[in-house]
Amino acid sequence: MATGAAEAAHLSGIFFHRPVSECTIIFGTFTVLSVVLLLILTAVRRHRGSRRGECGEGQTRFFRSEALLLLLFAVLAASQIFFIFRGKNVYLQGDMTVETVRSFLETDTVYGVNPMTGRAYEKGLPSRIEILCLPTLYAMLCRIFHIRPDVLILQAFPVITLLGCYGAYACLAKGLFPGNRRKQLCLLVVVSLLIWIGSSSFGMDGFGLLYSGWRGVTIRNVVLVPYAVSLCLRKKY
């Protein structure tokens, strides 16, 4: 929902030349409307399910092994969050996201100036870059929460991406092992270990998560793709 709202706000800034301040209002409006719509649809689905006599799953008693798996996963995830929040483990080679977002905020325009020169783009921007909404999303979040671009991009958002990754894989685990809590936790532990292992090699998803979690390619690989697969497995097309 947030991505769709950000894209709508971003395109209004690109094609209608609206300032970032107005894009922020558009983003907030679309996000609120999307959340309200989601709540309504969820309430309707639950109401229909209750009328059909469906009942939720009862509380599952945790066995000792499941508690240990949950504790191990929590320790691994917490260590990765701490690793990111240190703010000293970022990979910035060839990346201009922070500078681009700063130029958005300083000029109150979307791609108004080249962050490298401080002047307008002489030859324009390729369309593949113009349609990317992440810099606009980060600029709008900076305005909403009054946070510096470097803190949001290099620390806060990578943690959000990491949590989104585990949320996506938790959904995937439910699709692969419905009703089996132990196997679901095992998958999350394996994913956590693979993230740590992959962080030592450039180009691996673990490296992207722990060193550059704000990049679109990282969000696609570790959040959107596994979540889409989980939707297919759970037949929520």
PAPA-711481 format. One record per residue: residue number from 1; x negated, y, z negated of N, C-alpha, C in turn; residue in one letter. Coordinates in nm, 2 decimals. Atoms other than C-alpha are relative to their C-alpha. Layout:
  num      nX      nY      nZ     caX     caY     caZ      cX      cY      cZ  residu
  NUM       X       Y       Z       X       Y       Z       X       Y       Z       A
...
This chain:
  num      nX      nY      nZ     caX     caY     caZ      cX      cY      cZ  residu
    1   -0.08   -0.12    0.00    0.00    0.00    0.00   -0.09    0.13    0.00       M
    2    0.08   -0.12    0.01   -0.27    0.24   -0.10   -0.08    0.02    0.13       A
    3    0.07   -0.02   -0.12   -0.46    0.17    0.22    0.09    0.05    0.11       T
    4   -0.10   -0.05   -0.10   -0.15    0.23    0.44    0.03    0.15   -0.03       G
    5   -0.02   -0.14    0.04   -0.08    0.55    0.25   -0.12    0.09    0.04       A
    6    0.12   -0.07   -0.03   -0.44    0.66    0.29   -0.02    0.02    0.15       A
    7    0.01   -0.01   -0.15   -0.43    0.59    0.67    0.09    0.10    0.05       E
    8   -0.09   -0.10   -0.04   -0.12    0.79    0.71   -0.05    0.14   -0.03       A
    9    0.05   -0.14    0.03   -0.27    1.09    0.53   -0.12    0.03    0.08       A
   10    0.12   -0.03   -0.08   -0.60    1.05    0.71    0.04    0.04    0.15       H
   11   -0.04   -0.03   -0.14   -0.43    1.05    1.06    0.06    0.13    0.01       L
   12   -0.06   -0.14    0.00   -0.23    1.36    0.96   -0.11    0.10    0.00       S
   13    0.11   -0.10    0.01   -0.56    1.53    0.88   -0.08    0.00    0.13       G
   14    0.08    0.01   -0.13   -0.73    1.41    1.21    0.08    0.07    0.11       I
   15   -0.07   -0.04   -0.12   -0.45    1.47    1.46    0.08    0.13   -0.02       F
   16   -0.07   -0.12    0.03   -0.26    1.75    1.29   -0.08    0.11   -0.07       F
   17    0.09   -0.09    0.06   -0.56    1.92    1.14    0.05    0.06   -0.13       H
   18   -0.04   -0.04    0.13   -0.42    1.93    0.79   -0.12   -0.01   -0.10       R
   19    0.11    0.00    0.10   -0.65    2.01    0.50    0.01   -0.12   -0.09       P
   20    0.01    0.11    0.09   -0.76    1.75    0.25    0.10    0.02   -0.11       V
   21   -0.10   -0.03    0.11   -0.54    1.92   -0.02    0.14   -0.05    0.04       S
   22   -0.13    0.05   -0.04   -0.23    1.85    0.19    0.00   -0.15    0.02       E
   23    0.01    0.15   -0.02   -0.35    1.50    0.28    0.02   -0.07   -0.13       C
   24   -0.01    0.06    0.13   -0.37    1.43   -0.09    0.15   -0.01   -0.04       T
   25   -0.15    0.00    0.03    0.00    1.53   -0.13    0.07   -0.11    0.08       I
   26   -0.06    0.11   -0.09    0.09    1.30    0.16   -0.03   -0.13   -0.06       I
   27    0.04    0.13    0.06   -0.11    1.02    0.01    0.08   -0.04   -0.13       F
   28   -0.07    0.02    0.12    0.05    1.06   -0.33    0.14   -0.04    0.02       G
   29   -0.14    0.03   -0.02    0.40    1.07   -0.19    0.02   -0.14    0.06       T
   30   -0.02    0.14   -0.06    0.36    0.76    0.03   -0.03   -0.11   -0.10       F
   31    0.03    0.10    0.10    0.20    0.57   -0.26    0.11   -0.02   -0.09       T
   32   -0.11    0.01    0.10    0.48    0.65   -0.50    0.12   -0.07    0.07       V
   33   -0.11    0.06   -0.07    0.74    0.56   -0.24   -0.02   -0.15    0.02       L
   34    0.04    0.14   -0.02    0.56    0.23   -0.16    0.02   -0.08   -0.13       S
   35   -0.02    0.07    0.13    0.55    0.14   -0.53    0.14   -0.02   -0.04       V
   36   -0.14    0.01    0.03    0.91    0.22   -0.58    0.07   -0.11    0.09       V
   37   -0.05    0.10   -0.09    1.00    0.01   -0.27   -0.04   -0.14   -0.04       L
   38    0.05    0.13    0.05    0.79   -0.28   -0.40    0.07   -0.05   -0.12       L
   39   -0.08    0.03    0.12    0.96   -0.27   -0.74    0.14   -0.04    0.03       L
   40   -0.14    0.04   -0.03    1.30   -0.28   -0.58    0.01   -0.13    0.07       I
   41    0.00    0.13   -0.07    1.21   -0.57   -0.35   -0.03   -0.11   -0.10       L
   42    0.03    0.10    0.10    1.06   -0.76   -0.64    0.12   -0.03   -0.09       T
   43   -0.12    0.02    0.08    1.37   -0.70   -0.85    0.11   -0.08    0.07       A
   44   -0.10    0.07   -0.08    1.60   -0.82   -0.57   -0.04   -0.14    0.02       V
   45    0.05    0.14   -0.02    1.39   -1.13   -0.51    0.02   -0.08   -0.13       R
   46   -0.01    0.07    0.13    1.39   -1.22   -0.88    0.15   -0.02   -0.03       R
   47   -0.15    0.01    0.02    1.77   -1.16   -0.90    0.05   -0.11    0.08       H
   48   -0.05    0.11   -0.08    1.83   -1.39   -0.61   -0.05   -0.13   -0.05       R
   49    0.06    0.12    0.05    1.60   -1.65   -0.76    0.07   -0.05   -0.12       G
   50   -0.07    0.04    0.12    1.78   -1.64   -1.09    0.14   -0.05    0.03       S
   51   -0.13    0.04   -0.04    2.12   -1.68   -0.92    0.00   -0.14    0.06       R
   52    0.01    0.13   -0.05    1.99   -1.99   -0.75   -0.04   -0.10   -0.10       R
   53    0.04    0.09    0.10    1.90   -2.14   -1.08   -0.15   -0.02   -0.02       G
   54    0.14    0.01    0.01    1.53   -2.09   -1.04   -0.04    0.05   -0.14       E
   55    0.05   -0.04    0.13    1.33   -2.06   -1.36   -0.15    0.01    0.01       C
   56    0.14   -0.02    0.00    0.98   -1.94   -1.43   -0.07   -0.11   -0.06       G
   57    0.08    0.11    0.05    0.70   -2.17   -1.52   -0.01    0.03   -0.15       E
   58    0.01   -0.01    0.14    0.68   -2.24   -1.89   -0.15    0.03   -0.04       G
   59    0.14   -0.02    0.04    0.37   -2.15   -2.09   -0.08   -0.13    0.00       Q
   60    0.09    0.11   -0.01    0.09   -2.38   -2.02   -0.10    0.00   -0.11       T
   61    0.09    0.02    0.11   -0.11   -2.51   -2.31   -0.14   -0.01    0.05       R
   62    0.14    0.00   -0.05   -0.48   -2.44   -2.26   -0.07   -0.12   -0.07       F
   63    0.09    0.10    0.06   -0.71   -2.74   -2.31   -0.13    0.07   -0.03       F
   64    0.13   -0.06    0.04   -1.05   -2.68   -2.45   -0.09    0.03    0.12       R
   65    0.08   -0.02   -0.12   -1.22   -2.72   -2.11    0.05    0.12    0.08       S
   66   -0.06   -0.11   -0.07   -0.98   -2.46   -1.96   -0.04    0.13   -0.07       E
   67    0.05   -0.12    0.07   -1.07   -2.21   -2.24   -0.14    0.03    0.02       A
   68    0.14   -0.02   -0.03   -1.44   -2.27   -2.18   -0.02    0.06    0.14       L
   69    0.01   -0.05   -0.13   -1.39   -2.21   -1.81    0.04    0.15    0.01       L
   70   -0.05   -0.14    0.00   -1.20   -1.89   -1.87   -0.10    0.09   -0.07       L
   71    0.10   -0.08    0.06   -1.47   -1.77   -2.11   -0.12    0.02    0.09       L
   72    0.12   -0.01   -0.09   -1.75   -1.85   -1.86    0.03    0.10    0.11       L
   73   -0.04   -0.10   -0.10   -1.56   -1.66   -1.59    0.00    0.14   -0.05       F
   74   -0.01   -0.14    0.06   -1.50   -1.36   -1.82   -0.14    0.05   -0.02       A
   75    0.14   -0.04    0.03   -1.87   -1.35   -1.91   -0.07    0.04    0.14       V
   76    0.06   -0.03   -0.13   -1.98   -1.37   -1.54    0.06    0.13    0.06       L
   77   -0.06   -0.12   -0.06   -1.73   -1.10   -1.43   -0.04    0.12   -0.08       A
   78    0.04   -0.12    0.08   -1.82   -0.87   -1.72   -0.14    0.04    0.03       A
   79    0.14   -0.03   -0.03   -2.19   -0.90   -1.64   -0.01    0.07    0.13       S
   80    0.00   -0.07   -0.13   -2.12   -0.80   -1.28    0.05    0.14   -0.01       Q
   81   -0.05   -0.14    0.01   -1.91   -0.50   -1.38   -0.11    0.08   -0.07       I
   82    0.10   -0.08    0.07   -2.19   -0.39   -1.62   -0.11    0.03    0.10       F
   83    0.10   -0.02   -0.10   -2.44   -0.44   -1.33    0.03    0.11    0.09       F
   84   -0.04   -0.11   -0.09   -2.24   -0.21   -1.11    0.00    0.13   -0.07       I
   85   -0.01   -0.13    0.07   -2.17    0.05   -1.37   -0.14    0.06   -0.04       F
   86    0.13   -0.06    0.02   -2.54    0.09   -1.43   -0.03    0.11    0.10       R
   87    0.02   -0.11   -0.10   -2.54    0.29   -1.11   -0.14    0.00    0.06       G
   88    0.14    0.00   -0.05   -2.90    0.20   -1.02   -0.02   -0.11    0.10       K
   89    0.02    0.12   -0.08   -2.83   -0.10   -0.80    0.08    0.02    0.13       N
   90   -0.08   -0.03   -0.12   -2.69    0.06   -0.48   -0.09   -0.01    0.12       V
   91    0.07    0.01   -0.13   -2.79    0.01   -0.12    0.05    0.11    0.09       Y
   92   -0.05   -0.12   -0.07   -2.77    0.34    0.06   -0.06    0.02    0.14       L
   93    0.07   -0.01   -0.13   -2.99    0.28    0.37    0.10    0.01    0.11       Q
   94   -0.09   -0.02   -0.11   -2.80    0.43    0.67    0.14    0.03   -0.04       G
   95   -0.14   -0.03    0.04   -2.49    0.51    0.46    0.01    0.15   -0.03       D
   96   -0.02   -0.14    0.02   -2.35    0.86    0.46    0.13    0.03   -0.07       M
   97   -0.13   -0.01    0.06   -2.03    0.80    0.26    0.01    0.11   -0.10       T
   98    0.00   -0.10    0.11   -2.11    1.02   -0.04   -0.01    0.14    0.07       V
   99    0.02   -0.13   -0.06   -2.23    1.31    0.18    0.12    0.04    0.08       E
  100   -0.12   -0.03   -0.08   -1.93    1.28    0.41    0.12    0.04   -0.09       T
  101   -0.11   -0.04    0.09   -1.68    1.29    0.12   -0.03    0.14   -0.06       V
  102    0.03   -0.13    0.05   -1.86    1.59   -0.02    0.03    0.11    0.10       R
  103   -0.04   -0.10   -0.11   -1.82    1.77    0.31    0.15    0.02    0.01       S
  104   -0.15   -0.01    0.00   -1.45    1.69    0.30    0.05    0.09   -0.11       F
  105   -0.05   -0.08    0.11   -1.41    1.84   -0.04   -0.04    0.14    0.01       L
  106    0.05   -0.13   -0.01   -1.63    2.14    0.02    0.07    0.09    0.11       E
  107   -0.07   -0.08   -0.11   -1.46    2.24    0.35    0.15   -0.02    0.00       T
  108   -0.15    0.03    0.00   -1.11    2.10    0.27    0.05   -0.04    0.14       D
  109   -0.04    0.05   -0.13   -1.11    1.94    0.61   -0.04   -0.14    0.02       T
  110    0.04    0.13   -0.03   -1.13    1.59    0.75   -0.09    0.00    0.12       V
  111    0.10    0.00   -0.10   -1.45    1.55    0.95   -0.01    0.14    0.06       Y
  112    0.01   -0.14   -0.05   -1.47    1.93    0.97   -0.14    0.04    0.04       G
  113    0.14   -0.03   -0.03   -1.85    1.95    0.96   -0.08   -0.13   -0.01       V
  114    0.09    0.11    0.01   -2.14    1.72    1.01   -0.08    0.01   -0.13       N
  115    0.06   -0.01    0.13   -2.27    1.63    0.66   -0.15    0.01    0.01       P
  116    0.15   -0.01   -0.02   -2.63    1.61    0.80   -0.04    0.14    0.03       M
  117    0.04   -0.13   -0.05   -2.63    1.96    0.95    0.08    0.11   -0.07       T
  118   -0.08   -0.11    0.06   -2.35    2.15    0.77    0.07    0.08    0.11       G
  119   -0.07   -0.07   -0.11   -2.21    2.26    1.11    0.10   -0.10    0.07       R
  120   -0.10    0.08   -0.07   -1.93    2.14    1.33   -0.06   -0.10    0.09       A
  121    0.05    0.10   -0.09   -1.98    1.83    1.53    0.00    0.05    0.15       Y
  122    0.02   -0.06   -0.13   -2.12    1.93    1.87    0.06   -0.08    0.11       E
  123   -0.05    0.08   -0.11   -2.01    1.63    2.07    0.12   -0.08   -0.05       K
  124   -0.12    0.07    0.05   -1.71    1.52    1.86   -0.04   -0.13   -0.07       G
  125    0.02    0.13    0.07   -1.66    1.19    1.69    0.05   -0.12    0.08       L
  126   -0.06    0.12   -0.07   -1.61    0.84    1.84    0.13   -0.03   -0.07       P
  127   -0.13    0.04    0.05   -1.25    0.72    1.80   -0.01   -0.11   -0.10       S
  128    0.01    0.11    0.10   -1.36    0.42    1.61   -0.04    0.05   -0.14       R
  129    0.03   -0.06    0.13   -1.49    0.65    1.33    0.11    0.09   -0.04       I
  130   -0.11   -0.09    0.04   -1.20    0.89    1.35    0.11   -0.07   -0.07       E
  131   -0.11    0.07    0.06   -0.95    0.62    1.26   -0.03   -0.06   -0.14       I
  132    0.04    0.06    0.13   -1.14    0.50    0.95    0.04    0.09   -0.11       L
  133   -0.06   -0.08    0.10   -0.96    0.62    0.64   -0.07    0.00   -0.13       C
  134    0.06    0.01    0.13   -1.20    0.53    0.36   -0.06    0.13   -0.05       L
  135    0.06   -0.12    0.05   -1.39    0.86    0.34    0.12    0.10   -0.05       P
  136   -0.11   -0.08    0.04   -1.05    1.04    0.33    0.06   -0.05   -0.13       T
  137   -0.06    0.06    0.13   -0.92    0.80    0.06   -0.09    0.04   -0.11       L
  138    0.09   -0.03    0.11   -1.23    0.86   -0.15    0.01    0.15   -0.04       Y
  139   -0.01   -0.14    0.03   -1.20    1.24   -0.11    0.13    0.03   -0.07       A
  140   -0.13   -0.02    0.07   -0.83    1.23   -0.21    0.00   -0.05   -0.15       M
  141    0.01    0.05    0.14   -0.91    1.02   -0.52   -0.08    0.09   -0.08       L
  142    0.08   -0.09    0.07   -1.18    1.26   -0.61    0.08    0.12   -0.05       C
  143   -0.08   -0.11    0.03   -0.93    1.54   -0.60    0.11   -0.03   -0.11       R
  144   -0.11    0.04    0.09   -0.66    1.35   -0.79   -0.06   -0.02   -0.14       I
  145    0.06    0.03    0.13   -0.89    1.23   -1.07   -0.11    0.09   -0.05       F
  146    0.11   -0.10    0.03   -1.14    1.52   -1.07   -0.13   -0.07   -0.04       H
  147    0.12    0.07    0.02   -1.43    1.29   -1.04   -0.10    0.03    0.11       I
  148    0.10   -0.03   -0.10   -1.76    1.34   -0.86   -0.01   -0.11    0.11       R
  149    0.01    0.10   -0.11   -1.80    1.16   -0.52   -0.10   -0.11   -0.03       P
  150    0.10    0.10    0.02   -2.11    0.98   -0.62    0.04   -0.10   -0.11       D
  151   -0.04    0.09    0.11   -1.96    0.84   -0.94    0.12   -0.09    0.05       V
  152   -0.11    0.08   -0.05   -1.64    0.73   -0.76   -0.05   -0.10    0.10       L
  153    0.04    0.09   -0.11   -1.81    0.58   -0.46   -0.10   -0.11   -0.04       I
  154    0.11    0.09    0.04   -2.12    0.42   -0.62    0.03   -0.08   -0.12       L
  155   -0.03    0.08    0.13   -1.97    0.30   -0.95    0.15   -0.04   -0.01       Q
  156   -0.14    0.03    0.03   -1.59    0.32   -0.99    0.06   -0.09    0.11       A
  157   -0.07    0.08   -0.10   -1.47    0.19   -0.65   -0.06   -0.14    0.02       F
  158    0.05    0.14   -0.01   -1.72   -0.10   -0.63    0.06   -0.09   -0.11       P
  159   -0.06    0.08    0.11   -1.57   -0.22   -0.97    0.14   -0.04    0.04       V
  160   -0.14    0.03   -0.05   -1.22   -0.19   -0.82   -0.01   -0.11    0.11       I
  161    0.02    0.10   -0.10   -1.34   -0.39   -0.52   -0.03   -0.14   -0.06       T
  162    0.03    0.13    0.07   -1.48   -0.66   -0.75    0.12   -0.06   -0.06       L
  163   -0.12    0.05    0.06   -1.16   -0.68   -0.94    0.10   -0.05    0.11       L
  164   -0.08    0.04   -0.11   -0.97   -0.69   -0.61   -0.04   -0.14    0.06       G
  165    0.05    0.13   -0.05   -1.19   -0.98   -0.50    0.04   -0.11   -0.09       C
  166   -0.04    0.10    0.09   -1.12   -1.18   -0.81    0.16   -0.02    0.00       Y
  167   -0.14    0.01   -0.02   -0.75   -1.10   -0.77    0.04   -0.08    0.12       G
  168   -0.03    0.07   -0.13   -0.75   -1.22   -0.41   -0.04   -0.15   -0.01       A
  169    0.04    0.14    0.01   -0.94   -1.54   -0.50    0.09   -0.08   -0.11       Y
  170   -0.10    0.06    0.10   -0.70   -1.60   -0.80    0.13   -0.05    0.08       A
  171   -0.12    0.04   -0.08   -0.41   -1.60   -0.55   -0.04   -0.11    0.09       C
  172    0.04    0.11   -0.08   -0.61   -1.82   -0.32   -0.01   -0.13   -0.08       L
  173    0.01    0.12    0.09   -0.67   -2.07   -0.61    0.14   -0.05   -0.02       A
  174   -0.13    0.05    0.03   -0.30   -2.08   -0.68    0.06   -0.07    0.13       K
  175   -0.05    0.06   -0.12   -0.23   -2.16   -0.31   -0.07   -0.14    0.02       G
  176    0.08    0.12   -0.02   -0.50   -2.43   -0.31    0.04   -0.11   -0.10       L
  177   -0.03    0.09    0.11   -0.42   -2.58   -0.65    0.12    0.04   -0.08       F
  178   -0.12   -0.05    0.07   -0.06   -2.50   -0.74    0.02   -0.08   -0.13       P
  179   -0.03    0.06    0.13    0.01   -2.57   -1.11   -0.12   -0.06   -0.07       G
  180    0.12    0.06    0.06   -0.35   -2.69   -1.18   -0.09    0.11   -0.05       N
  181    0.08   -0.11    0.06   -0.50   -2.42   -1.41   -0.15   -0.03    0.00       R
  182    0.14    0.04    0.01   -0.83   -2.61   -1.45   -0.07    0.02    0.13       R
  183    0.07   -0.01   -0.13   -0.91   -2.63   -1.08    0.00    0.15    0.04       K
  184    0.00   -0.14   -0.03   -0.80   -2.26   -1.04   -0.12    0.07   -0.06       Q
  185    0.11   -0.07    0.07   -1.05   -2.15   -1.30   -0.13   -0.05    0.05       L
  186    0.13    0.05   -0.05   -1.32   -2.37   -1.16   -0.03    0.07    0.13       C
  187    0.03   -0.07   -0.13   -1.28   -2.20   -0.82   -0.05    0.15   -0.03       L
  188    0.04   -0.14    0.04   -1.31   -1.85   -0.99   -0.14    0.00   -0.05       L
  189    0.13    0.00    0.05   -1.62   -1.96   -1.17   -0.10   -0.02    0.11       V
  190    0.08    0.02   -0.11   -1.77   -2.09   -0.85   -0.02    0.12    0.08       V
  191    0.01   -0.12   -0.08   -1.69   -1.77   -0.67   -0.09    0.10   -0.08       V
  192    0.08   -0.09    0.08   -1.85   -1.57   -0.96   -0.15   -0.04    0.02       S
  193    0.14    0.04   -0.02   -2.17   -1.78   -0.93   -0.05    0.03    0.14       L
  194    0.04   -0.03   -0.14   -2.18   -1.74   -0.55   -0.02    0.15    0.02       L
  195    0.02   -0.14   -0.01   -2.15   -1.37   -0.59   -0.14    0.04   -0.06       I
  196    0.14   -0.03    0.06   -2.46   -1.36   -0.82   -0.11   -0.06    0.09       W
  197    0.10    0.06   -0.09   -2.65   -1.60   -0.59   -0.01    0.08    0.13       I
  198    0.00   -0.08   -0.12   -2.55   -1.40   -0.28   -0.06    0.14   -0.01       G
  199    0.05   -0.14    0.02   -2.66   -1.07   -0.43   -0.15    0.01    0.02       S
  200    0.14   -0.01   -0.02   -3.02   -1.16   -0.38   -0.04    0.00    0.15       S
  201    0.03    0.01   -0.14   -2.99   -1.17    0.00    0.08    0.11    0.07       S
  202   -0.07   -0.10   -0.07   -2.90   -0.87    0.22    0.09   -0.07    0.11       F
  203   -0.10    0.05   -0.10   -2.59   -0.94    0.44    0.10   -0.10   -0.06       G
  204   -0.09    0.09    0.07   -2.43   -1.18    0.19    0.11    0.07   -0.06       M
  205   -0.11   -0.07    0.06   -2.09   -1.10    0.05   -0.03    0.04   -0.15       D
  206    0.04   -0.04    0.13   -2.24   -1.10   -0.30   -0.08    0.12   -0.01       G
  207    0.08   -0.12   -0.01   -2.49   -0.84   -0.20    0.09    0.12    0.03       F
  208   -0.09   -0.11   -0.03   -2.22   -0.63   -0.05    0.09    0.04   -0.12       G
  209   -0.08   -0.03    0.12   -2.01   -0.65   -0.37   -0.07    0.07   -0.10       L
  210    0.08   -0.05    0.11   -2.28   -0.57   -0.62   -0.08    0.12    0.04       L
  211    0.09   -0.11   -0.04   -2.48   -0.32   -0.41    0.07    0.11    0.09       Y
  212   -0.07   -0.10   -0.09   -2.23   -0.15   -0.17    0.15   -0.04    0.01       S
  213   -0.14    0.04    0.00   -1.87   -0.23   -0.28    0.10    0.10    0.05       G
  214   -0.09   -0.11   -0.06   -1.73    0.09   -0.13    0.01   -0.02    0.15       W
  215   -0.01    0.01   -0.15   -1.79   -0.02    0.23    0.11   -0.08    0.05       R
  216   -0.11    0.06   -0.06   -1.51   -0.12    0.45   -0.02   -0.15    0.03       G
  217    0.03    0.14   -0.03   -1.68   -0.44    0.56    0.00   -0.09   -0.12       V
  218    0.00    0.07    0.13   -1.72   -0.55    0.20    0.15   -0.03   -0.04       T
  219   -0.14    0.01    0.04   -1.35   -0.48    0.12    0.07   -0.10    0.09       I
  220   -0.06    0.09   -0.09   -1.25   -0.67    0.43   -0.03   -0.15   -0.03       R
  221    0.05    0.14    0.02   -1.46   -0.98    0.36    0.04   -0.07   -0.13       N
  222   -0.02    0.06    0.13   -1.40   -1.03   -0.01    0.14    0.03   -0.06       V
  223   -0.14   -0.02    0.05   -1.05   -0.89   -0.06    0.11   -0.03    0.10       V
  224   -0.11    0.02   -0.10   -0.84   -0.87    0.25    0.01   -0.14    0.06       L
  225   -0.01    0.14   -0.06   -0.94   -1.20    0.41    0.04   -0.11   -0.09       V
  226   -0.05    0.11    0.09   -0.91   -1.43    0.11    0.15    0.02   -0.04       P
  227   -0.14   -0.02    0.04   -0.58   -1.26    0.01    0.09   -0.03    0.12       Y
  228   -0.08    0.04   -0.11   -0.44   -1.30    0.36    0.01   -0.15    0.01       A
  229   -0.01    0.14    0.00   -0.53   -1.67    0.35    0.09   -0.05   -0.11       V
  230   -0.08    0.05    0.11   -0.37   -1.71    0.01    0.15    0.02    0.03       S
  231   -0.14   -0.03   -0.04   -0.05   -1.55    0.15    0.05   -0.11    0.09       L
  232   -0.03    0.10   -0.09   -0.05   -1.81    0.43    0.02   -0.13   -0.08       C
  233   -0.02    0.12    0.08   -0.10   -2.10    0.18    0.12    0.00   -0.08       L
  234   -0.12   -0.01    0.09    0.18   -1.98   -0.04    0.13    0.03    0.09       R
  235   -0.11   -0.03   -0.09    0.40   -1.92    0.27    0.07    0.13   -0.02       K
  236   -0.06   -0.14    0.02    0.45   -1.55    0.20   -0.04    0.08    0.12       K
  237    0.05   -0.06   -0.12    0.41   -1.44    0.56    0.05    0.14    0.01       Y
